[in-house]
């Protein structure tokens, strides 16, 4: 028994068109699925047009939890260029680009305040793959 792959992260949104515009037009993700709900819709977006990605969940009248520091990350080719382009489009930059060992990182916020990491691996990366085992010792 094993987990095969990560599929998506669900994001409750208050304005589906605004969220779709952000993920599609600002981040360049592709719609991969759309499911109607009685009072809304579920729409999935991903970088390559297949999972893993984000699932935008909209239901009219649904109360959203306030955003937290919990975040998800997208690997990008040039963090600084992404931040400049997103800022020019009015996207909230939560943290300006900075470097950690092996990567350059910035954080932005989507229309609902969700925190998104933009991550550019640096070459050569000093990161070493983990040899950690799961709870079952595998």
N, C-alpha and C positions, 0 to 999 in steps of 0.2 A: 504494500500500500504506500503511495507517495503522492504528493502534490505535483501535478504535471506542469502547470505554468500559471503565472499571474495573469488575470484577464482584465480587470478594470477596478477603478476606485469610484464609488458612488458619491456624487456631489448634489445635495439638495440645492436647487436654485429658485430665486424669486421671480426672475424675468428670463424666460427661456430664450427669446430672441436676442437679448443682450449677451447672454452666456454663449449662445451659438456663434454670434458675431465675434466674440473674444477668442474662443477656441479655434474656430474655422479661419477667420480673416486675420486675426492678430498673431496667433501661434502657428497657423498653417496646418492644423490637424484635419483629417478627413472623416466625414461621417461614415460610420460602418454599420449602424443599425438604428432603427426608429420604431418605437412601440407606442401605440396610442393607449392612453389611460382614460377612464371615464371623465376625469376632470383635469387632464393634462397630457403629458407625454414623457417618455424616456428616450433620450438620444445619446448614442455612444460615438465618441470621437477618438481617433488614434493617429499617431504620427505616420505610420506606413499604410494606413487603410485596413489594418487588422489588429486584433488585440495584441498587446495590452494598451489601455487608454483610460479615458475618463467617461463616466456615465452621468449625464446631466439628467436629473430627475425633477420634473416640475409637476406639482399638483396644486390647482387653484385652492387658496385658503389654507394651505399647509404652512405651519409656523416653522421657521428655520432656526436651528441652533446658531448661536453667535460663532464666528470664525475663531479658530484657535491658532496656536503655533505649529500644530500638526501640519505637515506639508507633504507634497509629492514632488518628484524631480523629473525634468526632461534633460537629456543630454543634447547639447547644442554645439555648433561648430565654432562660434565666436561670441562669448558672453558679452563683451563690450558692445559689439555691433547690435546684438539683440536688445540690450538695455537702451541704447540710443534710439533704435527704431521704435521700441515700445513706448518710451518716454514721449517721443514725437507724436505718437498716436493717443496720448493722454492716459496711458496705463500707469497705475500707481507702482512706483519702485519702492519696495520695502527696505531693501538693503543693496547698496551699491556694490559693484564687483570687487571681490577680494580673493586672495589666494590662500589655499590650504595645500599641504603636501600632495602634489600630483593632480591638482585641479584648480580651476578658476570658477567661482560661484557668484551668483547674484540671486536675489529673491524679489518677486513681483507679486501683486495681488490681482485676483480676477474680480469681476463685477460684484460678486457676493462676499469678497474679502478673503477667499481661500488663498493660502500661501503657496506659491509655486517656486521651486528651485530651478534655476537655469544652470546647468553644470557642463563645463568644458574640461574634459580630461587634458592634462598637459603631457607632452611627450618628451623624454621618456617618463613614465609614471613610476614613482618610487613605491606605489602601493603593492603589497604582496597579497595574493589570494588567501583567504581565510582557510584554515584547516579545521575550523570548528565543526563539531558534530551536532546533529539535532538531538532532541530530547530522547530519542530512541537509540542514540549512540551510533547513528549512521553518518 
